[in-house]
């Protein structure tokens, strides 16, 4: 299944159109090396690591960040902290205006910088054993 297949299977049509718009928005906003693929049955966008995902719901979709707990707190905007989600934070997107808001742009830029920082600070793995 591709990301476009996932979107095409979405009902109702209003949420499907929001997902189409979000997919194009992310492709335009993220750095050119970003990739997208279905992982864990939903679309994930990857920069250096799994960066964000889209998850459809009955009347909206969520734009989630797997390492969102490291983003600046934004009560009632960046959700998940009070839901026993250890690391994930997400935004509920209910309209195109929500998607193209200044808040979403700020969170995406912060998340891009976080992804780059996490990639640079990633500890080097040591081989468990080596051949001599």
Backbone as ProteinMPNN parsed JSONL, in Angstrom:
{"seq_chain_A": "XXXXXXXXXXXXXXXXXXXXXXXXXXXXXXXXXXXXXXXXXXXXXXXXXXXXXXXXXXXXXXXXXXXXXXXXXXXXXXXXXXXXXXXXXXXXXXXXXXXXXXXXXXXXXXXXXXXXXXXXXXXXXXXXXXXX", "coords_chain_A": {"N_chain_A": [[0.845, -1.179, 0.0], [0.517, 2.223, -0.779], [1.113, 5.668, 0.19], [-0.69, 7.276, -1.172], [-2.65, 5.364, -1.792], [-3.6, 4.822, 0.786], [-4.721, 7.315, 1.393], [-6.679, 7.461, -0.614], [-8.457, 5.5, 0.224], [-9.767, 6.668, 2.293], [-12.576, 7.754, 4.119], [-14.892, 10.038, 5.467], [-15.322, 11.908, 2.332], [-14.503, 14.566, 2.837], [-12.487, 14.409, 4.769], [-10.706, 12.877, 3.323], [-9.987, 14.733, 1.306], [-8.711, 16.647, 2.895], [-6.503, 15.118, 3.724], [-5.204, 14.68, 1.263], [-4.449, 17.296, 0.672], [-2.795, 17.776, 2.904], [-0.756, 15.899, 2.453], [0.432, 16.906, 0.092], [1.167, 19.414, 1.059], [3.088, 18.701, 3.028], [5.02, 17.51, 1.369], [5.868, 19.761, -0.015], [6.804, 21.401, 2.034], [8.668, 20.035, 3.644], [12.195, 19.168, 3.759], [13.987, 18.431, 0.647], [15.019, 15.819, 0.661], [13.286, 14.303, 2.123], [11.243, 11.438, 2.728], [8.341, 9.351, 2.162], [6.228, 6.797, 3.426], [4.183, 3.903, 4.038], [3.922, 2.882, 7.3], [3.346, 0.859, 10.048], [0.699, 0.832, 9.316], [-0.067, 3.436, 8.648], [0.601, 6.649, 7.018], [3.943, 7.669, 7.131], [6.383, 10.192, 7.378], [9.703, 10.697, 6.647], [12.72, 12.129, 7.678], [15.708, 12.345, 8.818], [15.055, 10.511, 10.643], [12.014, 8.78, 11.618], [9.772, 11.216, 11.17], [7.221, 12.584, 11.1], [3.673, 11.804, 11.064], [0.548, 10.951, 9.44], [-2.748, 10.455, 10.47], [-5.866, 9.196, 9.965], [-9.201, 10.138, 10.926], [-12.686, 10.131, 11.877], [-13.769, 12.746, 11.483], [-11.602, 14.396, 11.101], [-7.99, 14.68, 10.8], [-4.943, 13.523, 12.299], [-1.835, 15.087, 12.767], [1.01, 13.82, 13.585], [3.874, 13.587, 15.775], [6.526, 11.577, 16.344], [8.637, 12.062, 18.185], [7.637, 14.094, 19.663], [7.457, 14.908, 22.315], [9.708, 16.274, 22.884], [9.38, 18.718, 21.789], [8.485, 22.22, 22.1], [6.218, 23.049, 24.716], [2.793, 23.323, 24.052], [0.012, 23.882, 25.211], [-3.241, 22.546, 24.749], [-2.974, 22.67, 22.021], [-0.747, 21.236, 20.897], [-1.131, 18.031, 21.317], [-1.443, 15.118, 23.493], [0.144, 14.784, 25.703], [-1.325, 14.465, 28.072], [-2.436, 11.988, 27.747], [-1.265, 9.606, 28.365], [0.717, 9.132, 26.497], [3.948, 8.514, 25.884], [6.008, 9.649, 24.243], [4.95, 10.641, 21.83], [3.43, 13.427, 20.27], [0.723, 15.349, 18.986], [-1.206, 17.094, 16.465], [-4.55, 18.084, 15.956], [-6.128, 18.253, 12.946], [-8.608, 19.898, 11.367], [-9.439, 21.409, 9.282], [-8.512, 23.087, 6.195], [-7.574, 25.579, 6.784], [-6.638, 25.181, 9.402], [-4.463, 23.502, 8.819], [-2.753, 25.159, 7.261], [-1.999, 27.046, 9.086], [-0.184, 29.479, 11.071], [0.766, 28.399, 13.417], [1.036, 25.611, 12.891], [3.039, 25.758, 10.954], [5.163, 26.793, 12.504], [5.515, 24.705, 14.386], [6.225, 22.587, 12.677], [8.678, 23.581, 11.655], [10.188, 23.7, 14.01], [10.192, 20.976, 14.636], [11.627, 19.953, 12.451], [14.174, 21.035, 12.936], [14.674, 19.744, 15.37], [14.764, 17.071, 14.492], [17.103, 17.138, 12.932], [18.98, 17.761, 14.932], [18.73, 15.507, 16.623], [19.656, 13.564, 14.869], [22.324, 14.315, 14.487], [23.335, 13.996, 17.044], [23.141, 11.352, 17.487], [24.119, 8.408, 19.061], [27.048, 6.543, 18.279], [27.009, 3.213, 17.233], [28.543, 0.472, 18.76], [30.33, -2.327, 17.641], [29.257, -5.566, 18.529], [30.877, -7.721, 18.425], [33.915, -8.607, 16.797], [35.634, -9.635, 13.856], [38.813, -11.179, 13.593]], "CA_chain_A": [[0.0, 0.0, 0.0], [1.242, 3.488, -0.826], [0.468, 6.765, 0.901], [-1.858, 7.679, -1.96], [-3.679, 4.334, -1.585], [-4.155, 5.083, 2.114], [-5.569, 8.501, 1.289], [-7.822, 7.138, -1.474], [-9.384, 4.655, 0.989], [-10.306, 7.456, 3.408], [-13.933, 8.291, 4.105], [-15.653, 10.687, 4.406], [-14.554, 12.642, 1.319], [-13.923, 15.795, 3.384], [-11.222, 14.038, 5.41], [-9.831, 12.468, 2.221], [-9.437, 15.948, 0.681], [-7.751, 17.21, 3.85], [-5.286, 14.307, 3.666], [-4.532, 14.986, -0.01], [-3.836, 18.603, 0.856], [-1.708, 17.625, 3.879], [0.33, 15.171, 1.798], [1.112, 17.858, -0.793], [1.748, 20.437, 1.933], [4.313, 18.158, 3.617], [6.011, 17.346, 0.306], [6.389, 21.089, -0.351], [7.377, 22.046, 3.208], [9.81, 19.29, 4.177], [13.391, 19.2, 2.902], [13.848, 17.598, -0.55], [15.396, 14.421, 0.89], [12.241, 13.621, 2.897], [10.545, 10.33, 2.072], [7.114, 8.942, 2.837], [5.88, 5.396, 3.229], [3.26, 3.368, 5.028], [4.534, 2.136, 8.401], [2.339, 0.627, 11.084], [-0.588, 1.036, 8.641], [-0.369, 4.847, 8.403], [1.696, 7.331, 6.323], [5.025, 8.297, 7.89], [7.319, 11.01, 6.62], [11.004, 10.496, 7.273], [13.87, 12.952, 7.334], [16.782, 11.47, 9.274], [14.329, 9.496, 11.398], [10.581, 8.974, 11.425], [9.601, 12.616, 11.525], [5.819, 12.842, 11.41], [2.736, 10.876, 10.431], [-0.847, 11.347, 9.277], [-3.658, 9.401, 10.909], [-7.223, 9.648, 9.665], [-10.276, 9.936, 11.885], [-13.996, 10.317, 11.256], [-14.039, 14.119, 11.061], [-10.347, 15.142, 11.064], [-6.829, 13.799, 10.835], [-3.917, 14.001, 13.208], [-0.462, 15.239, 12.312], [1.709, 13.395, 14.789], [5.331, 13.674, 15.832], [6.989, 10.515, 17.23], [9.493, 12.616, 19.241], [6.992, 15.361, 19.981], [7.629, 15.301, 23.712], [10.873, 17.165, 22.933], [8.991, 20.013, 21.237], [7.995, 23.18, 23.088], [4.848, 22.809, 25.167], [1.735, 24.166, 23.503], [-1.216, 23.3, 25.767], [-4.475, 22.564, 23.951], [-2.643, 22.705, 20.594], [0.066, 20.037, 20.696], [-1.83, 17.128, 22.227], [-0.89, 13.798, 23.768], [0.84, 14.753, 26.987], [-2.238, 13.999, 29.115], [-3.081, 10.761, 27.282], [-0.324, 8.504, 28.594], [1.621, 8.95, 25.373], [5.26, 8.85, 26.435], [6.819, 10.491, 23.369], [4.195, 11.195, 20.707], [2.549, 14.582, 20.389], [0.025, 15.475, 17.709], [-2.141, 18.182, 16.204], [-5.789, 17.707, 15.274], [-6.354, 19.132, 11.796], [-10.016, 19.762, 10.981], [-9.721, 22.232, 8.095], [-7.334, 23.549, 5.459], [-7.071, 26.73, 7.546], [-5.827, 24.618, 10.487], [-3.219, 22.984, 8.244], [-1.901, 26.254, 6.795], [-1.872, 28.058, 10.139], [1.166, 29.85, 11.51], [1.143, 27.459, 14.477], [1.522, 24.382, 12.265], [4.328, 26.088, 10.321], [6.153, 26.905, 13.577], [5.768, 23.374, 14.946], [6.978, 21.833, 11.677], [10.06, 24.072, 11.62], [10.837, 23.246, 15.242], [10.381, 19.526, 14.517], [12.713, 19.732, 11.486], [15.42, 21.305, 13.667], [14.832, 18.659, 16.338], [15.189, 15.88, 13.747], [18.516, 17.328, 12.585], [19.746, 17.671, 16.174], [18.751, 14.11, 17.062], [20.495, 12.803, 13.932], [23.724, 14.665, 14.752], [23.719, 13.525, 18.373], [22.874, 9.916, 17.584], [25.334, 7.711, 19.483], [27.59, 5.545, 17.354], [26.884, 1.845, 17.751], [29.776, -0.303, 18.791], [30.128, -3.718, 17.238], [29.238, -6.494, 19.656], [32.046, -8.593, 18.26], [34.61, -8.32, 15.542], [36.478, -10.726, 13.329], [40.233, -10.839, 13.552]], "C_chain_A": [[0.895, 1.248, 0.0], [0.486, 4.533, -0.005], [-0.781, 7.214, 0.144], [-2.986, 6.656, -1.88], [-4.384, 4.555, -0.251], [-5.139, 6.244, 2.048], [-6.83, 8.19, 0.495], [-8.875, 6.312, -0.732], [-10.094, 5.413, 2.105], [-11.726, 7.911, 3.121], [-14.157, 8.984, 5.424], [-14.758, 11.489, 3.455], [-13.897, 13.916, 1.845], [-12.568, 15.512, 4.046], [-10.224, 13.586, 4.344], [-9.179, 13.696, 1.575], [-8.432, 16.642, 1.604], [-6.427, 16.444, 3.808], [-4.506, 14.55, 2.373], [-3.777, 16.309, 0.133], [-2.642, 18.52, 1.81], [-0.506, 16.925, 3.259], [1.13, 16.118, 0.898], [1.813, 18.957, 0.017], [3.069, 19.941, 2.533], [5.397, 17.969, 2.557], [6.647, 18.686, -0.074], [7.171, 21.704, 0.802], [8.642, 21.36, 3.709], [11.004, 19.39, 3.236], [13.27, 18.202, 1.744], [14.208, 16.125, -0.345], [14.366, 13.644, 1.701], [11.596, 12.518, 2.059], [9.249, 10.053, 2.819], [6.796, 7.502, 2.467], [4.872, 4.99, 4.297], [4.064, 2.542, 6.027], [3.476, 2.026, 9.484], [0.947, 1.042, 10.596], [-0.997, 2.493, 8.449], [0.821, 5.506, 7.692], [2.676, 7.989, 7.297], [5.92, 9.057, 6.93], [8.634, 10.964, 7.374], [12.002, 11.52, 6.763], [15.079, 12.095, 7.68], [16.202, 10.29, 10.049], [12.848, 9.641, 11.043], [10.237, 10.33, 12.027], [8.177, 12.94, 11.955], [4.946, 11.818, 10.689], [1.364, 11.531, 10.305], [-1.711, 10.178, 9.716], [-5.085, 9.9, 10.752], [-8.189, 9.291, 10.795], [-11.59, 10.284, 11.178], [-14.225, 11.738, 10.735], [-12.786, 15.007, 11.032], [-9.203, 14.154, 10.829], [-5.848, 14.37, 11.847], [-2.584, 14.048, 12.477], [0.376, 14.986, 13.552], [3.214, 13.446, 14.643], [5.838, 12.63, 16.831], [7.88, 10.999, 18.38], [8.949, 13.963, 19.724], [7.147, 15.823, 21.413], [8.828, 16.23, 23.883], [10.58, 18.536, 22.328], [8.504, 20.93, 22.359], [6.545, 22.868, 23.45], [3.903, 23.82, 24.525], [0.413, 23.568, 23.979], [-2.42, 23.556, 24.867], [-4.225, 22.684, 22.457], [-1.874, 21.443, 20.236], [-0.384, 19.036, 21.76], [-1.065, 15.833, 22.456], [-0.247, 13.679, 25.13], [-0.042, 14.164, 28.087], [-2.941, 12.693, 28.752], [-2.197, 9.537, 27.448], [0.514, 8.171, 27.369], [2.994, 9.417, 25.84], [6.007, 9.857, 25.564], [6.013, 11.23, 22.313], [3.401, 12.426, 21.133], [1.921, 14.79, 19.019], [-0.862, 16.713, 17.682], [-3.392, 17.59, 15.581], [-6.043, 18.732, 14.174], [-7.773, 18.873, 11.288], [-10.372, 20.561, 9.73], [-8.408, 22.603, 7.413], [-6.722, 24.749, 6.175], [-6.207, 26.263, 8.719], [-4.458, 24.204, 9.949], [-2.251, 24.101, 7.883], [-1.729, 27.36, 7.841], [-0.408, 28.325, 10.481], [1.663, 28.875, 12.577], [1.7, 26.171, 13.892], [2.883, 24.636, 11.62], [5.436, 26.166, 11.37], [6.527, 25.539, 14.149], [6.567, 22.524, 13.96], [8.436, 22.285, 11.63], [10.838, 23.641, 12.861], [11.138, 21.748, 15.166], [11.488, 19.176, 13.525], [14.061, 19.96, 12.17], [15.705, 20.215, 14.691], [15.33, 17.394, 15.648], [16.667, 15.973, 13.387], [19.411, 17.193, 13.815], [19.852, 16.229, 16.654], [19.648, 13.264, 16.163], [21.975, 13.066, 14.196], [24.218, 14.073, 16.064], [23.493, 12.03, 18.561], [24.166, 9.2, 17.983], [25.758, 6.666, 18.448], [27.466, 4.168, 18.002], [28.235, 1.154, 17.697], [29.442, -1.731, 18.401], [30.17, -4.601, 18.483], [30.421, -7.439, 19.625], [32.689, -8.231, 16.943], [35.435, -9.522, 15.153], [37.919, -10.263, 13.315], [40.922, -11.606, 12.489]], "O_chain_A": [[1.904, 1.301, 0.703], [-0.639, 4.3, 0.435], [-1.811, 7.5, 0.755], [-4.158, 7.032, -1.896], [-5.61, 4.484, -0.167], [-6.247, 6.166, 2.579], [-7.925, 8.602, 0.878], [-10.063, 6.419, -1.033], [-10.942, 4.844, 2.792], [-12.037, 8.389, 2.03], [-13.629, 8.525, 6.438], [-13.583, 11.718, 3.742], [-12.84, 14.309, 1.351], [-11.623, 16.287, 3.898], [-9.032, 13.878, 4.446], [-7.973, 13.705, 1.325], [-7.418, 17.164, 1.14], [-5.356, 17.049, 3.852], [-3.277, 14.618, 2.396], [-2.609, 16.415, -0.244], [-1.599, 19.122, 1.555], [0.636, 17.312, 3.509], [2.361, 16.128, 0.94], [2.924, 19.37, -0.317], [4.057, 20.675, 2.545], [6.569, 18.239, 2.819], [7.829, 18.738, -0.415], [8.113, 22.46, 0.566], [9.58, 22.025, 4.149], [10.839, 19.667, 2.048], [12.527, 17.227, 1.851], [13.748, 15.27, -1.102], [14.547, 12.451, 1.945], [11.429, 12.653, 0.847], [9.079, 10.468, 3.966], [7.059, 7.052, 1.351], [4.732, 5.653, 5.325], [4.792, 1.624, 5.65], [2.79, 3.0, 9.794], [0.128, 1.539, 11.368], [-2.151, 2.768, 8.122], [1.934, 4.984, 7.751], [2.282, 8.763, 8.17], [6.177, 8.613, 5.811], [8.676, 11.165, 8.588], [12.111, 11.748, 5.558], [15.44, 11.204, 6.91], [16.792, 9.211, 10.097], [12.474, 10.517, 10.262], [10.39, 10.557, 13.227], [7.95, 13.495, 13.03], [5.412, 11.072, 9.828], [1.062, 12.523, 10.969], [-1.431, 9.031, 9.366], [-5.464, 10.912, 11.342], [-8.021, 8.3, 11.507], [-11.589, 10.684, 10.014], [-14.808, 11.918, 9.666], [-12.896, 16.23, 10.947], [-9.423, 12.952, 10.68], [-5.916, 15.546, 12.204], [-2.256, 13.168, 11.68], [0.446, 15.821, 14.454], [3.756, 13.361, 13.541], [5.611, 12.77, 18.033], [7.872, 10.392, 19.451], [9.702, 14.845, 20.136], [6.985, 17.009, 21.702], [8.954, 16.9, 24.909], [11.437, 19.419, 22.352], [8.153, 20.461, 23.441], [5.75, 22.474, 22.597], [4.191, 25.016, 24.47], [-0.236, 22.83, 23.237], [-2.585, 24.64, 24.306], [-5.181, 22.791, 21.689], [-2.298, 20.672, 19.375], [-0.063, 19.174, 22.94], [-0.152, 15.496, 21.701], [-0.108, 12.574, 25.656], [0.453, 13.435, 28.947], [-3.935, 12.33, 29.382], [-2.369, 8.543, 26.743], [0.973, 7.038, 27.224], [3.177, 10.593, 26.155], [6.578, 10.816, 26.082], [6.37, 12.348, 21.941], [2.79, 12.461, 22.202], [2.522, 14.445, 18.002], [-1.212, 17.288, 18.712], [-3.298, 16.681, 14.756], [-6.159, 19.928, 14.44], [-8.093, 17.772, 10.838], [-11.465, 20.415, 9.182], [-7.33, 22.449, 7.988], [-5.504, 24.922, 6.176], [-5.171, 26.863, 9.007], [-3.426, 24.515, 10.545], [-1.058, 24.004, 8.167], [-1.353, 28.482, 7.503], [0.474, 27.509, 10.215], [2.852, 28.563, 12.628], [2.734, 25.684, 14.35], [3.784, 23.805, 11.734], [6.533, 25.656, 11.145], [7.703, 25.249, 14.37], [7.488, 21.815, 14.363], [9.337, 21.448, 11.572], [12.006, 23.262, 12.77], [12.209, 21.304, 15.581], [12.214, 18.205, 13.734], [14.986, 19.166, 12.0], [16.854, 19.806, 14.859], [16.221, 16.718, 16.162], [17.402, 14.995, 13.523], [20.477, 16.582, 13.746], [20.928, 15.777, 17.046], [20.323, 12.352, 16.639], [22.79, 12.145, 14.137], [25.384, 13.694, 16.181], [23.639, 11.508, 19.666], [25.192, 9.362, 17.324], [24.924, 6.002, 17.832], [27.782, 3.993, 19.179], [28.966, 1.248, 16.711], [28.405, -2.271, 18.784], [31.001, -4.412, 19.371], [30.903, -7.896, 20.662], [32.064, -7.615, 16.079], [35.871, -10.311, 15.99], [38.207, -9.094, 13.056], [42.129, -11.454, 12.301]]}, "name": "protein", "num_of_chains": 1, "seq": "XXXXXXXXXXXXXXXXXXXXXXXXXXXXXXXXXXXXXXXXXXXXXXXXXXXXXXXXXXXXXXXXXXXXXXXXXXXXXXXXXXXXXXXXXXXXXXXXXXXXXXXXXXXXXXXXXXXXXXXXXXXXXXXXXXXX"}
